[in-house]
Amino acid sequence: MTGLTATLAAGNFANGNGDLTYIITGTPSSSGTASFAINIGGQACTITRNVVTDLPPINTQTDCTGTILPLATSGNRNFTVNGKSVTATFSNANTVSVRNAGAARTCDGGHIGTQSLNIMSEYEATLLGGKDKYGNSIYNYPSSARIKIKFSTPITNFKVFHTGMHNDEKYTYTFKKNGVTVHPTMKLVCSSYGNHYYIISSNTVSSNLNDHNTDVYGTYVIGGAWFDEVEINATQSGGRSDNYSALQPHGSLATFCVGDVQ
């Protein structure tokens, strides 16, 4: 658990018995046990306190139970979640764009929202000219992408509806609260076509599908802790779309749902 600080109240030592008063301040990152290392006059100990927060449970429902995040690559977007106003500030965008004519798919294959974030896709690729052996235009695809989203108030149950991710792609998320990295839980909600999406680690998701003609989709959620900053770093093989000896770059698109705010 992070976010709490124990500060010794001002005073003076005296002979005989006495008390030390510590004031605990801050906002806990989650419920659980908070531990504080104490060292006074060469004597060391650890004090613990049970902490209970208003943190909601991780929401693994297949739909968006909060608000679809309005998207941008820079600047602010205002929205409300359960009556609470939130501002999302987008920055550090590289090889991502906003698609207003389509959105990612839900677990049942339907579309959600009216926008998606295109990541390393043909919209961010360079058109090289010419046609491949299938008659498709040849592109040079990027091999990485990133974007940062800063929220005006802590959020949780950040749900990602992710379409078109294939086995050469990895998406790593970093979460912070008040500038300090926190470690919420990432859970897979669903995956189409034989459960191709999977969680690699506590903050990275990928796919094992190598057929780039299949429109695979899945949903995952990040919760169990409050955070006010999300940074996404993505990688794929990149390169020419007609390099048939290598993994074919493709990119993907994502729509986001903010489930709860503090």
C-alpha positions as CSV (number, residue, x, y, z in Angstrom):
1,M,0.0,0.0,0.0
2,T,1.2,3.5,-0.8
3,G,0.0,7.0,-0.3
4,L,0.2,7.4,3.5
5,T,2.8,9.2,5.6
6,A,3.4,9.0,9.4
7,T,4.8,12.2,10.8
8,L,6.0,12.6,14.4
9,A,4.3,15.4,16.2
10,A,6.6,18.1,17.6
11,G,7.8,17.7,21.2
12,N,10.7,17.1,23.5
13,F,12.1,14.1,25.2
14,A,12.0,13.9,29.0
15,N,13.1,11.5,31.7
16,G,10.7,8.7,32.5
17,N,7.7,7.4,30.6
18,G,6.1,9.3,27.8
19,D,4.3,9.0,24.5
20,L,5.2,9.6,20.9
21,T,2.4,10.8,18.7
22,Y,2.4,10.1,15.0
23,I,0.0,11.8,12.6
24,I,-0.9,9.7,9.5
25,T,-1.9,11.7,6.5
26,G,-2.5,11.1,2.8
27,T,-4.7,9.0,0.6
28,P,-4.3,5.2,0.6
29,S,-3.9,3.5,-2.8
30,S,-6.1,0.6,-1.6
31,S,-7.5,-1.1,1.4
32,G,-5.2,-3.3,3.4
33,T,-2.4,-3.0,6.0
34,A,-0.3,0.1,6.2
35,S,3.2,-0.4,7.7
36,F,5.4,2.3,9.1
37,A,9.1,1.8,10.1
38,I,9.9,3.7,13.3
39,N,13.4,4.5,14.6
40,I,13.7,6.6,17.7
41,G,16.8,6.8,19.9
42,G,18.3,3.7,18.4
43,Q,15.2,1.7,19.0
44,A,13.4,0.4,15.9
45,C,10.0,-1.1,15.4
46,T,7.2,-1.3,12.8
47,I,3.7,-0.1,13.5
48,T,0.8,-1.3,11.4
49,R,-2.8,0.0,10.8
50,N,-5.7,-1.6,9.0
51,V,-7.0,0.7,6.3
52,V,-10.4,0.5,4.7
53,T,-11.1,2.8,1.7
54,D,-14.2,3.4,-0.5
55,L,-12.5,1.6,-3.3
56,P,-15.1,-0.3,-5.4
57,P,-14.4,-3.9,-6.4
58,I,-13.0,-4.7,-9.8
59,N,-15.8,-4.6,-12.4
60,T,-15.6,-7.5,-14.9
61,Q,-18.9,-6.8,-16.6
62,T,-18.7,-7.0,-20.3
63,D,-20.2,-3.5,-21.0
64,C,-19.3,0.0,-19.8
65,T,-20.9,0.7,-16.5
66,G,-19.4,4.2,-16.3
67,T,-18.7,6.6,-19.1
68,I,-16.9,6.2,-22.4
69,L,-13.8,8.3,-22.4
70,P,-13.9,11.1,-25.0
71,L,-10.6,10.9,-26.9
72,A,-7.9,13.2,-28.1
73,T,-4.1,13.1,-28.8
74,S,-3.5,16.4,-27.0
75,G,-5.4,18.8,-24.8
76,N,-8.4,18.4,-22.5
77,R,-11.6,16.5,-22.7
78,N,-14.3,16.9,-20.0
79,F,-16.9,14.3,-19.0
80,T,-18.9,13.0,-16.1
81,V,-18.9,9.7,-14.3
82,N,-21.9,9.0,-12.1
83,G,-22.5,12.7,-11.7
84,K,-18.9,13.6,-11.0
85,S,-17.0,15.9,-13.3
86,V,-13.7,14.8,-14.6
87,T,-11.1,16.3,-17.0
88,A,-8.8,14.1,-19.0
89,T,-5.6,15.7,-20.4
90,F,-3.9,13.9,-23.3
91,S,-0.2,14.3,-24.0
92,N,3.0,12.6,-25.3
93,A,1.1,11.0,-28.2
94,N,3.2,9.3,-30.8
95,T,1.9,7.2,-33.8
96,V,-1.7,7.3,-32.4
97,S,-4.7,9.1,-33.8
98,V,-8.4,9.4,-33.0
99,R,-10.9,7.8,-35.3
100,N,-14.3,9.4,-35.2
101,A,-16.0,7.1,-37.7
102,G,-15.7,3.9,-35.8
103,A,-15.2,2.3,-32.4
104,A,-13.8,-0.9,-30.9
105,R,-15.9,-4.0,-30.4
106,T,-17.4,-5.4,-27.2
107,C,-17.4,-9.0,-26.1
108,D,-20.4,-9.8,-28.2
109,G,-18.9,-8.3,-31.3
110,G,-21.0,-5.0,-31.3
111,H,-19.4,-1.6,-31.4
112,I,-19.1,0.6,-28.3
113,G,-19.0,4.4,-28.4
114,T,-18.3,6.5,-31.5
115,Q,-14.6,7.0,-31.2
116,S,-11.5,4.8,-31.0
117,L,-7.8,5.4,-30.6
118,N,-5.9,4.0,-33.6
119,I,-2.5,2.7,-32.4
120,M,0.3,1.8,-34.9
121,S,-2.4,1.2,-37.6
122,E,-2.5,2.0,-41.3
123,Y,-3.7,5.5,-40.2
124,E,-0.3,6.1,-38.6
125,A,1.7,4.2,-41.3
126,T,3.5,5.7,-44.3
127,L,2.1,4.9,-47.7
128,L,5.0,3.6,-49.9
129,G,3.1,3.2,-53.1
130,G,2.5,0.1,-55.2
131,K,0.5,-3.0,-54.5
132,D,1.4,-6.2,-52.7
133,K,0.6,-9.6,-54.2
134,Y,-2.9,-9.5,-52.9
135,G,-3.6,-6.1,-54.5
136,N,-3.4,-4.1,-51.2
137,S,-1.5,-0.8,-50.9
138,I,2.0,-1.2,-49.4
139,Y,2.6,0.7,-46.1
140,N,5.6,1.1,-43.8
141,Y,4.2,0.5,-40.3
142,P,5.5,2.1,-37.1
143,S,7.1,-0.2,-34.5
144,S,6.0,1.7,-31.3
145,A,3.5,4.1,-30.0
146,R,2.6,5.9,-26.7
147,I,0.1,8.2,-25.1
148,K,-0.4,9.6,-21.6
149,I,-3.8,10.5,-20.0
150,K,-3.9,12.5,-16.8
151,F,-7.2,12.7,-14.9
152,S,-8.2,15.6,-12.7
153,T,-9.4,13.1,-10.0
154,P,-8.4,9.5,-9.2
155,I,-10.2,6.8,-11.2
156,T,-10.4,3.0,-11.2
157,N,-12.1,0.3,-13.2
158,F,-10.5,1.6,-16.4
159,K,-11.9,-0.7,-19.0
160,V,-10.3,-1.2,-22.4
161,F,-12.3,-2.4,-25.4
162,H,-9.4,-3.5,-27.7
163,T,-9.8,-4.6,-31.3
164,G,-7.3,-6.0,-33.8
165,M,-4.4,-6.9,-31.6
166,H,-2.2,-9.7,-33.0
167,N,0.8,-11.7,-31.8
168,D,3.5,-9.2,-32.7
169,E,1.8,-6.5,-30.5
170,K,2.3,-5.7,-26.8
171,Y,0.6,-3.0,-24.8
172,T,2.2,-2.0,-21.5
173,Y,0.3,0.3,-19.0
174,T,1.9,2.4,-16.3
175,F,-0.4,3.9,-13.6
176,K,0.4,6.7,-11.2
177,K,-1.3,8.6,-8.4
178,N,0.0,12.0,-7.4
179,G,3.1,11.2,-9.4
180,V,3.9,7.9,-7.7
181,T,3.6,4.6,-9.6
182,V,0.8,2.4,-8.3
183,H,0.1,-1.2,-9.2
184,P,-3.6,-2.0,-9.8
185,T,-4.8,-5.3,-11.1
186,M,-5.4,-6.0,-14.8
187,K,-8.0,-8.7,-15.5
188,L,-9.1,-10.1,-18.9
189,V,-12.9,-9.8,-19.3
190,C,-13.3,-11.6,-22.6
191,S,-11.5,-12.5,-25.8
192,S,-13.0,-13.5,-29.2
193,Y,-12.0,-16.4,-31.5
194,G,-10.7,-18.9,-28.9
195,N,-9.4,-16.6,-26.2
196,H,-6.5,-15.1,-28.1
197,Y,-5.9,-12.2,-25.8
198,Y,-3.9,-12.8,-22.6
199,I,-2.3,-10.9,-19.7
200,I,1.5,-11.2,-19.9
201,S,2.2,-9.6,-16.6
202,S,0.5,-7.3,-14.1
203,N,0.4,-4.4,-16.6
204,T,1.0,-5.9,-20.1
205,V,-1.5,-7.5,-22.6
206,S,-0.9,-9.2,-25.9
207,S,-2.4,-11.8,-28.3
208,N,-1.4,-15.1,-29.7
209,L,-3.3,-14.7,-33.0
210,N,-1.1,-14.5,-36.1
211,D,-3.8,-14.3,-38.7
212,H,-4.0,-10.6,-39.6
213,N,-7.0,-11.1,-41.7
214,T,-9.1,-12.0,-38.6
215,D,-10.7,-9.1,-36.8
216,V,-10.0,-10.3,-33.2
217,Y,-11.2,-8.3,-30.2
218,G,-11.2,-8.5,-26.4
219,T,-11.9,-6.5,-23.3
220,Y,-9.8,-6.1,-20.1
221,V,-10.2,-3.9,-17.0
222,I,-7.7,-2.3,-14.6
223,G,-8.9,-1.8,-11.0
224,G,-8.3,-2.5,-7.4
225,A,-6.5,0.8,-6.8
226,W,-7.0,4.5,-7.5
227,F,-4.9,6.2,-10.1
228,D,-4.9,9.6,-11.8
229,E,-2.5,8.9,-14.7
230,V,-2.4,6.2,-17.4
231,E,0.5,5.9,-19.8
232,I,0.3,3.4,-22.7
233,N,3.4,2.1,-24.5
234,A,2.9,-0.2,-27.4
235,T,5.2,-2.2,-29.7
236,Q,4.9,-4.3,-32.8
237,S,7.1,-5.7,-35.5
238,G,6.7,-2.7,-37.8
239,G,8.2,-2.4,-41.2
240,R,6.8,-3.0,-44.7
241,S,3.4,-4.6,-45.0
242,D,4.6,-6.7,-48.0
243,N,7.5,-8.3,-46.0
244,Y,6.0,-11.8,-46.0
245,S,9.0,-13.4,-44.3
246,A,8.3,-11.5,-41.1
247,L,5.3,-11.0,-38.8
248,Q,2.9,-8.6,-40.6
249,P,2.4,-5.3,-38.7
250,H,-1.2,-4.3,-38.3
251,G,-1.8,-2.1,-35.3
252,S,-5.1,-2.0,-33.5
253,L,-7.7,0.3,-32.0
254,A,-9.1,0.8,-28.5
255,T,-12.1,2.5,-26.8
256,F,-11.9,3.2,-23.1
257,C,-14.4,3.3,-20.3
258,V,-13.9,5.0,-16.9
259,G,-15.9,3.0,-14.4
260,D,-15.5,4.9,-11.1
261,V,-14.0,8.1,-9.8
262,Q,-13.0,9.0,-6.2
